[in-house]
Amino acid sequence: MHQHDAATEELTEAIVRYAVARVRLDPPLDHAASAAELLAHTGNTVTEDGLGGLEALRLFREVLAPATISVDHPKFLSFVPAAPTEASILFDLVVGASSIYAGSWMEGAGAVFAENQALRWLADLAGLPDSAGGVFVSGGTNGNLSALIAARHQWRQKSMGSNDRARGLIITSGGAHSSIASAARAMDADVLVVATHDPARLDGASLEVCVNTMSYHDRSRVFAIVATSGTTNAGIIDDLEGAGRVANEMGAWFHVDGAYGAAALCSPTQRPKFAGIERCDSFIVDPHKWLFAPFDCCALIYRDPAVARAAHTQHAGYLDVLHDDAAADVEWNPSDYAHHLSRRARGLPFWFSLATHGTRRYAEAIDLTMQLAAKVAGLIREASHVELLLEPELSIVLFRRHGWGPADYQVWSSRELMSGHAFVVPTVWLGETVLRLCFVNPLTTINEVSDILDSLL
Ligand SMILES: Cc1ncc(COP(=O)(O)O)c(C=O)c1O
């Protein structure tokens, strides 16, 4: 099993050929199958004697892969799609082949150094100081949780023990991603949703009213204020300047969840929309969403990484060798900055693509998707069977099909997917079932989207 022989040589060629073809050719859209259907085609694949690599690869190619939707298909416009560059995908193969443990500097220095350069680019875009730093975690959910754990740690430290057993409180907006509530549940903390003038956007004035009307006790429980840039459902960027100012004034940790939208920081035309992000204590952005990297890759960045290190570092006899005090200032152990220990060098495919193409190409690709979203909004405005619900602030377009209810949307959505035409699922906006298109793929064309709109006639 561990020797390289003629059989593994043949398998290597077959696997590399398959992977390279998948990257080069237009991805199929495909769709899910039931477990019973899959079993009928594969049988039990985990057997005492093994199937052999070529047979396992055949089952993957012919049965399993066609039962997975390709997120990089140009007409995958649901949820938040992905559009990894060829360079990032191919380098992901290299990362897998390199057996890197990227939790510590001792074991993964070269990889961690490169990851940190990619993180530095993001920290600079957000206007954070040179001392800022962080780590790539698996996704926005872990990024938000890890940032909030650091925030609570600081709140408890500052209270000199009096909050050690107190239940903390997170203030956020109605547009916050579900992972904020999930983090609060995991941390046994409470969430307060600010009543805002615009139900979809957190603004400084509403936040100020909310904070001023809280009881002294509840105010003392606030350990973080979380703003979103932009929201998953509508791509709305909260008033980061206003929210950040209130958080800074009351001494609460300011976290910005930019899992989807903060990618647009790299575009000079979009950067002004994020004014105030430089006030944050931490922020996240997922390169696996709109920064053209493969799953799973979330950049989590702290203004003061020492707080995160104090909150997250794991101690054990066998690990203490990594935390030699003399080395702590110069060596960066990524494991110390999030709720994890072992980690893949998951930032490397993103770094490789950035190093290959340069940052200007990233700004251009973001601008291309922004222009597409604006053109699609224009098409919808001109058509009589659909109605635009909101001017897109980022690359998400929300609209209704006149006369349709939830069942109509669902039938249409399933038909589009099963025919291999497009993947667009409905969402709920202000209580109404509507359609939502999320653009992150620079290869999606206006003609393709126009076809989708025509199919709604
Ligand atoms: C704003 C926002 N935050 C957090 C998340 C969670 O990210 P992940 O799915 O990578 O855990 C998402 C996912 O879409 C998101 O849009």
The ligand as an ORCA input file, in Angstrom:
! r2SCAN-3c Opt
* xyz 0 1
  C     -21.456     36.506      5.595
  C     -21.148     35.055      5.818
  N     -20.598     34.672      6.984
  C     -20.298     33.390      7.261
  C     -20.557     32.402      6.331
  C     -20.200     30.978      6.652
  O     -19.112     30.597      5.855
  P     -18.731     29.063      5.662
  O     -19.841     28.474      4.851
  O     -17.438     29.123      4.931
  O     -18.627     28.450      7.018
  C     -21.138     32.739      5.099
  C     -21.469     31.712      4.117
  O     -22.067     31.942      3.099
  C     -21.426     34.100      4.827
  O     -21.962     34.489      3.676
*
